Amino acid sequence: MNSPIIELKGVSYKYSRGPKALDNVSFSVNKGEKVALVGPNGAGKSTLLLMLNGMLKPGSGEILFNGEPVCYDRKNLRELRQRVGFVFQNPDTQIIAPTVFQDVAFGPVNLGMPGDEVKKAVSDSLLSVGLKDFERRPPQQLSGGEKKRVAMAGILAMNPDVLVFDEPTSALDPAGSEDIMELLDEMHIEGRTIIISTHDVELAYPWADRIILMQSGAVISMGAPGEVFKDKKLIKSAKLSMPILLELYEGLVERGMPQSENLPKSVLDFIHALTVNGYAGEKTAKEDCGVIYLLNSDKIDTGDIKPMISGYGISAVGAMGSGAKMMAGIENIDLDFTYGVIDKCLLKSINHKNSMIITSGGMVKRVHERIAEFNRESLMGISLVDCEVPRE
């Protein structure tokens, strides 16, 4: 297991004219984890997140980063905030400059980067969040989702080890929420530790490696999503509800369906559990499964994708990552899936249909790993075919 990158030891905090916001909170976050702080409004989630890069100082207790206690002098806080990037719930709180370039460049400039490095950092971070060529745009003319991306780009430009998001999908429509969560997954695959706060159990349950459940300033439960969310009494006491998939699954188990080895965290997992237990028809034979074609957008030219879609008899196309989605846009490809792409393509395969995943970088490895994992668990042997076209 990776070593802790952030540790809280007995942290408490009280605002000057209010109740205690945090009460003896202790936990650690390991390098490379995806952690969700979950709880109702007023649970202390936002206060706790503000502690993680020194914007608030504990009234008592201690916070450690990479094994060293956080120091609150100007020099050490500057270094901490470079390593632990914080994205506010409301991006208007964070965006302060008249143009996107100036806003994203604020952090690198204050870190003393040379001009050429600042330009590269801004360009790279905007590209990574899907805002290529937005440098001259005034932030006030952007949509809520685009503002969230600008705020994220401003943090990424400083190349942090840890990314902290307070309610990352707040005030976004479903499509915008899916785009943001896809970005978080992309950043995680690049090797970053991600910590979010949310009261949305449907978001936290399938996404997080670990859930930290909070109520009235205290941690009341901590563990894998399935372990935390299946405790009905605890979830009810925290004024939350069970994730719908888990509630449906538990209901079927109560009616006599044998329990699966792993709790379902996606529609694919749920359907597989039903099929294995004879609730959803016969299991699809390996030879009847559709093929998933994987296209690395870093290794193809524009104009190559549509002929492949026609030639391989593709029924659905998904894109993972900002670069892949931009390429699909340039090619005028109507994407069927932009979030949860791998599992949705696996479902297509089970239903005897071919699909294509367009992605790049470390996401290519992730596709291979997820499909290999599903094949091991299901014994279905769904085929994944790399169909890269090398550039001349």
C-alpha positions as CSV (number, residue, x, y, z in Angstrom):
1,M,0.0,0.0,0.0
2,N,1.2,3.5,-0.7
3,S,2.4,5.7,2.2
4,P,0.2,8.5,3.6
5,I,0.6,11.8,1.8
6,I,-1.8,13.7,4.2
7,E,-2.5,12.8,7.9
8,L,-4.9,14.5,10.3
9,K,-4.4,13.8,14.0
10,G,-7.1,14.9,16.5
11,V,-8.0,18.0,14.4
12,S,-10.6,20.3,15.9
13,Y,-11.8,23.8,14.8
14,K,-14.3,26.3,16.0
15,Y,-15.4,29.5,14.2
16,S,-15.4,32.6,16.3
17,R,-19.2,33.0,16.3
18,G,-20.5,29.5,15.8
19,P,-20.5,25.9,17.0
20,K,-17.5,23.6,16.7
21,A,-17.0,22.8,13.0
22,L,-14.6,19.9,13.5
23,D,-14.3,17.7,16.5
24,N,-11.2,15.5,17.0
25,V,-10.9,14.3,13.4
26,S,-8.2,11.8,12.6
27,F,-7.6,10.0,9.3
28,S,-4.9,9.6,6.6
29,V,-5.0,9.8,2.8
30,N,-2.6,7.5,0.9
31,K,-0.7,8.6,-2.2
32,G,-2.7,7.9,-5.3
33,E,-6.0,7.4,-3.5
34,K,-9.4,8.8,-4.6
35,V,-11.2,9.8,-1.4
36,A,-14.7,11.3,-0.9
37,L,-15.7,13.1,2.2
38,V,-19.5,12.5,2.3
39,G,-22.0,14.1,4.6
40,P,-25.0,16.5,4.7
41,N,-24.7,20.2,4.7
42,G,-23.0,21.4,7.9
43,A,-21.1,18.2,8.5
44,G,-17.7,20.0,8.4
45,K,-16.6,18.8,5.0
46,S,-15.6,22.2,3.6
47,T,-13.9,23.3,6.8
48,L,-11.9,20.2,6.7
49,L,-10.8,20.6,3.1
50,L,-9.7,24.2,3.8
51,M,-7.3,22.7,6.4
52,L,-5.5,20.6,3.8
53,N,-3.6,23.3,2.2
54,G,-3.4,25.7,5.1
55,M,-6.2,28.1,4.4
56,L,-7.4,27.3,7.9
57,K,-5.3,26.3,10.9
58,P,-6.6,23.8,13.4
59,G,-7.6,25.0,16.8
60,S,-6.1,21.8,18.1
61,G,-4.5,18.7,16.7
62,E,-2.0,18.4,13.8
63,I,-1.9,18.0,10.0
64,L,1.0,16.3,8.3
65,F,2.0,16.4,4.6
66,N,4.4,13.8,3.4
67,G,5.1,12.9,7.1
68,E,6.0,16.4,8.1
69,P,3.9,18.7,10.3
70,V,2.4,21.6,8.3
71,C,4.0,24.9,9.2
72,Y,2.0,28.1,8.9
73,D,4.7,30.6,8.0
74,R,4.5,32.3,4.6
75,K,7.3,30.3,3.0
76,N,6.0,26.9,4.0
77,L,2.4,27.7,3.2
78,R,3.4,28.8,-0.3
79,E,5.2,25.4,-0.8
80,L,2.2,23.5,0.6
81,R,-0.3,25.2,-1.7
82,Q,1.9,24.4,-4.7
83,R,1.7,20.7,-3.7
84,V,-1.9,20.6,-2.6
85,G,-4.2,22.4,-5.1
86,F,-7.7,23.5,-3.9
87,V,-10.6,24.1,-6.2
88,F,-13.5,25.9,-4.6
89,Q,-17.2,24.9,-4.9
90,N,-18.0,28.3,-6.6
91,P,-15.3,29.0,-9.3
92,D,-16.1,32.7,-9.2
93,T,-14.5,32.7,-5.8
94,Q,-11.3,31.5,-7.4
95,I,-11.2,33.3,-10.8
96,I,-9.8,36.8,-10.3
97,A,-8.2,37.9,-13.6
98,P,-9.7,39.6,-16.7
99,T,-8.6,36.8,-19.1
100,V,-8.3,33.0,-18.9
101,F,-4.6,33.2,-19.6
102,Q,-3.9,35.7,-16.8
103,D,-6.0,33.7,-14.3
104,V,-4.3,30.3,-15.1
105,A,-0.9,32.0,-15.1
106,F,-1.4,33.5,-11.7
107,G,0.1,30.5,-9.8
108,P,3.1,29.9,-12.0
109,V,4.0,33.6,-12.1
110,N,3.9,33.7,-8.3
111,L,6.1,30.6,-8.1
112,G,8.7,32.6,-10.1
113,M,8.6,30.6,-13.3
114,P,10.3,32.2,-16.3
115,G,7.9,33.6,-19.0
116,D,8.3,30.7,-21.5
117,E,7.6,28.2,-18.7
118,V,4.5,30.1,-17.7
119,K,3.2,30.1,-21.2
120,K,3.8,26.3,-21.5
121,A,2.2,25.6,-18.1
122,V,-0.9,27.6,-19.1
123,S,-1.1,26.0,-22.5
124,D,-0.7,22.5,-21.2
125,S,-3.1,22.8,-18.3
126,L,-5.8,24.4,-20.6
127,L,-5.4,21.6,-23.0
128,S,-5.7,19.0,-20.3
129,V,-9.1,20.4,-19.2
130,G,-10.4,20.7,-22.7
131,L,-10.1,24.5,-23.0
132,K,-7.5,24.8,-25.8
133,D,-7.4,28.3,-27.4
134,F,-9.4,29.9,-24.5
135,E,-6.5,32.0,-23.4
136,R,-8.0,35.4,-24.5
137,R,-11.5,34.7,-23.3
138,P,-12.9,36.8,-20.4
139,P,-14.0,34.4,-17.6
140,Q,-17.3,36.1,-17.1
141,Q,-18.4,35.0,-20.6
142,L,-17.9,31.3,-19.8
143,S,-20.4,28.8,-18.7
144,G,-20.4,27.3,-15.2
145,G,-18.7,24.2,-16.4
146,E,-16.1,26.1,-18.3
147,K,-15.4,28.2,-15.2
148,K,-14.8,25.1,-13.2
149,R,-12.3,23.9,-15.8
150,V,-10.5,27.3,-15.7
151,A,-10.2,27.0,-11.9
152,M,-8.9,23.4,-12.3
153,A,-6.4,24.6,-15.0
154,G,-5.1,27.3,-12.6
155,I,-4.3,24.6,-10.1
156,L,-2.9,22.1,-12.6
157,A,-0.5,24.8,-13.9
158,M,1.4,24.5,-10.6
159,N,1.7,20.7,-11.0
160,P,0.4,19.7,-7.6
161,D,0.6,16.2,-6.0
162,V,-2.8,16.4,-4.4
163,L,-6.0,17.9,-5.9
164,V,-8.8,18.9,-3.5
165,F,-12.3,19.7,-4.8
166,D,-15.1,21.1,-2.7
167,E,-18.4,19.8,-4.3
168,P,-16.9,19.5,-7.8
169,T,-20.2,19.0,-9.6
170,S,-22.2,21.7,-7.7
171,A,-24.6,23.7,-10.0
172,L,-23.7,21.7,-13.1
173,D,-26.2,19.8,-15.3
174,P,-25.7,16.0,-15.6
175,A,-23.6,16.3,-18.8
176,G,-21.3,18.9,-17.1
177,S,-21.0,16.7,-14.0
178,E,-20.0,13.7,-16.0
179,D,-17.3,15.8,-17.8
180,I,-15.9,17.0,-14.5
181,M,-15.8,13.5,-13.0
182,E,-14.1,12.2,-16.2
183,L,-11.4,14.9,-15.7
184,L,-10.9,13.9,-12.1
185,D,-10.4,10.3,-13.3
186,E,-7.9,11.5,-16.0
187,M,-5.9,13.4,-13.4
188,H,-5.9,10.4,-11.1
189,I,-4.6,8.2,-13.8
190,E,-1.7,10.7,-14.2
191,G,-0.7,9.8,-10.7
192,R,-2.4,12.5,-8.5
193,T,-4.2,12.0,-5.2
194,I,-7.7,13.3,-5.4
195,I,-9.9,14.3,-2.5
196,I,-13.5,15.6,-2.9
197,S,-16.3,16.6,-0.7
198,T,-19.9,15.8,-1.7
199,H,-23.3,15.0,-0.3
200,D,-24.2,13.1,-3.6
201,V,-24.0,9.4,-2.7
202,E,-24.6,8.4,-6.3
203,L,-21.5,10.3,-7.3
204,A,-19.3,9.1,-4.4
205,Y,-20.2,5.4,-4.4
206,P,-18.9,4.3,-7.8
207,W,-16.0,6.9,-7.9
208,A,-14.2,6.7,-4.6
209,D,-11.6,4.2,-3.4
210,R,-12.6,5.2,0.1
211,I,-15.4,7.0,1.8
212,I,-15.0,9.2,4.9
213,L,-18.5,9.8,6.3
214,M,-19.0,12.9,8.3
215,Q,-21.7,14.3,10.6
216,S,-21.7,17.3,12.9
217,G,-18.0,17.9,12.5
218,A,-16.9,14.3,13.3
219,V,-16.0,11.2,11.2
220,I,-18.6,8.6,11.9
221,S,-17.5,5.9,9.4
222,M,-14.6,5.2,7.1
223,G,-13.9,2.5,4.6
224,A,-14.6,1.1,1.1
225,P,-17.8,2.6,-0.5
226,G,-19.7,-0.7,-0.2
227,E,-18.8,-1.1,3.5
228,V,-19.9,2.4,4.4
229,F,-23.1,2.7,2.3
230,K,-24.6,-0.6,3.1
231,D,-25.0,0.4,6.8
232,K,-28.6,1.6,6.4
233,K,-29.0,2.9,10.0
234,L,-25.7,4.9,9.8
235,I,-26.6,6.4,6.4
236,K,-30.1,7.3,7.7
237,S,-28.6,9.0,10.8
238,A,-26.4,11.1,8.5
239,K,-29.5,12.3,6.6
240,L,-28.3,10.5,3.5
241,S,-29.7,7.6,1.4
242,M,-28.2,4.4,0.1
243,P,-27.0,4.5,-3.6
244,I,-29.8,3.2,-5.8
245,L,-27.8,0.4,-7.3
246,L,-26.8,-0.8,-3.8
247,E,-30.4,-0.5,-2.5
248,L,-31.7,-2.5,-5.5
249,Y,-29.0,-5.2,-5.0
250,E,-29.7,-5.5,-1.3
251,G,-33.4,-5.8,-2.0
252,L,-32.8,-8.7,-4.4
253,V,-30.5,-10.4,-1.8
254,E,-33.3,-10.1,0.8
255,R,-35.6,-11.9,-1.7
256,G,-33.2,-14.8,-2.0
257,M,-30.7,-13.9,-4.6
258,P,-27.2,-15.2,-3.7
259,Q,-24.7,-12.5,-2.8
260,S,-21.9,-11.8,-5.3
261,E,-18.3,-11.7,-4.2
262,N,-18.2,-8.0,-4.9
263,L,-20.9,-5.4,-4.5
264,P,-22.1,-3.8,-7.7
265,K,-20.7,-0.3,-8.3
266,S,-22.0,0.2,-11.9
267,V,-24.9,-0.9,-14.1
268,L,-22.5,-3.4,-15.7
269,D,-21.7,-5.0,-12.3
270,F,-25.4,-5.1,-11.5
271,I,-26.5,-6.8,-14.7
272,H,-23.6,-9.2,-14.4
273,A,-24.8,-10.2,-10.9
274,L,-28.3,-10.7,-12.2
275,T,-27.1,-12.8,-15.1
276,V,-24.9,-15.0,-13.0
277,N,-27.9,-15.7,-10.7
278,G,-30.3,-16.4,-13.6
279,Y,-32.3,-13.2,-13.2
280,A,-31.5,-11.6,-16.6
281,G,-31.4,-14.4,-19.2
282,E,-28.6,-16.6,-20.3
283,K,-25.0,-15.6,-19.9
284,T,-23.6,-14.4,-23.3
285,A,-21.1,-16.9,-24.7
286,K,-17.6,-15.6,-25.5
287,E,-18.0,-16.2,-29.3
288,D,-21.3,-14.2,-29.3
289,C,-19.8,-11.1,-27.6
290,G,-19.1,-7.9,-29.5
291,V,-15.6,-6.6,-30.0
292,I,-14.3,-3.4,-28.3
293,Y,-11.9,-1.5,-30.6
294,L,-9.4,0.9,-28.9
295,L,-8.2,3.9,-30.8
296,N,-5.2,5.8,-29.4
297,S,-5.8,9.5,-30.4
298,D,-2.1,10.3,-30.0
299,K,-1.3,7.9,-32.9
300,I,-3.8,8.8,-35.5
301,D,-4.4,11.6,-38.0
302,T,-7.7,13.4,-38.5
303,G,-9.7,11.7,-41.2
304,D,-8.8,8.2,-40.0
305,I,-11.6,7.6,-37.5
306,K,-14.8,7.6,-39.5
307,P,-13.6,5.0,-42.0
308,M,-12.7,2.7,-39.0
309,I,-16.2,3.2,-37.5
310,S,-17.8,2.1,-40.8
311,G,-15.3,-0.7,-41.5
312,Y,-15.6,-2.3,-38.0
313,G,-19.4,-2.2,-37.8
314,I,-19.3,0.0,-34.7
315,S,-22.6,0.6,-33.0
316,A,-21.4,3.0,-30.3
317,V,-18.4,5.3,-29.8
318,G,-17.1,6.6,-26.5
319,A,-14.2,9.0,-25.8
320,M,-12.1,9.2,-22.6
321,G,-10.0,12.2,-21.9
322,S,-10.0,15.8,-23.1
323,G,-7.7,15.2,-26.0
324,A,-9.8,12.3,-27.4
325,K,-13.0,14.3,-27.0
326,M,-11.5,17.3,-28.8
327,M,-10.4,15.0,-31.7
328,A,-13.9,13.5,-31.9
329,G,-15.3,17.0,-32.1
330,I,-12.9,17.9,-34.9
331,E,-14.0,14.8,-36.7
332,N,-17.7,15.6,-36.1
333,I,-18.2,12.2,-34.5
334,D,-21.4,12.1,-32.4
335,L,-20.2,10.4,-29.2
336,D,-22.6,8.0,-27.5
337,F,-20.5,7.8,-24.3
338,T,-18.4,10.4,-22.5
339,Y,-18.4,9.0,-19.0
340,G,-18.3,5.5,-17.7
341,V,-17.1,4.7,-21.2
342,I,-15.4,1.3,-20.6
343,D,-18.3,-0.3,-18.7
344,K,-20.8,1.0,-21.2
345,C,-18.8,-0.5,-24.0
346,L,-18.6,-3.8,-22.1
347,L,-22.4,-3.8,-21.9
348,K,-22.5,-3.3,-25.7
349,S,-20.2,-6.4,-26.1
350,I,-22.5,-8.5,-23.8
351,N,-25.4,-7.4,-26.1
352,H,-23.5,-8.7,-29.2
353,K,-22.5,-5.3,-30.5
354,N,-19.2,-3.8,-31.5
355,S,-18.0,-0.5,-29.9
356,M,-15.1,1.8,-30.1
357,I,-13.2,3.7,-27.3
358,I,-11.1,6.7,-28.3
359,T,-8.6,7.8,-25.7
360,S,-4.9,8.5,-25.2
361,G,-2.0,8.5,-22.8
362,G,-2.4,6.6,-19.5
363,M,-6.1,6.1,-20.2
364,V,-5.1,3.5,-22.9
365,K,-3.5,1.4,-20.1
366,R,-6.6,1.9,-18.0
367,V,-8.9,0.5,-20.7
368,H,-6.7,-2.7,-21.0
369,E,-6.7,-3.1,-17.2
370,R,-10.4,-2.7,-16.7
371,I,-11.4,-5.1,-19.5
372,A,-8.8,-7.7,-18.3
373,E,-10.3,-7.3,-14.8
374,F,-13.9,-7.9,-16.1
375,N,-12.8,-10.9,-18.1
376,R,-11.2,-12.5,-15.1
377,E,-14.3,-11.9,-12.9
378,S,-16.9,-12.9,-15.6
379,L,-14.9,-15.5,-17.5
380,M,-16.4,-14.0,-20.7
381,G,-13.3,-13.2,-22.7
382,I,-14.5,-10.1,-24.4
383,S,-12.0,-9.1,-27.1
384,L,-10.2,-5.7,-27.0
385,V,-8.5,-4.8,-30.3
386,D,-6.0,-2.0,-30.6
387,C,-6.5,-0.3,-34.0
388,E,-3.9,2.5,-34.0
389,V,-2.9,4.0,-37.3
390,P,0.8,5.1,-37.0
391,R,1.5,8.6,-38.3
392,E,3.9,8.9,-41.2
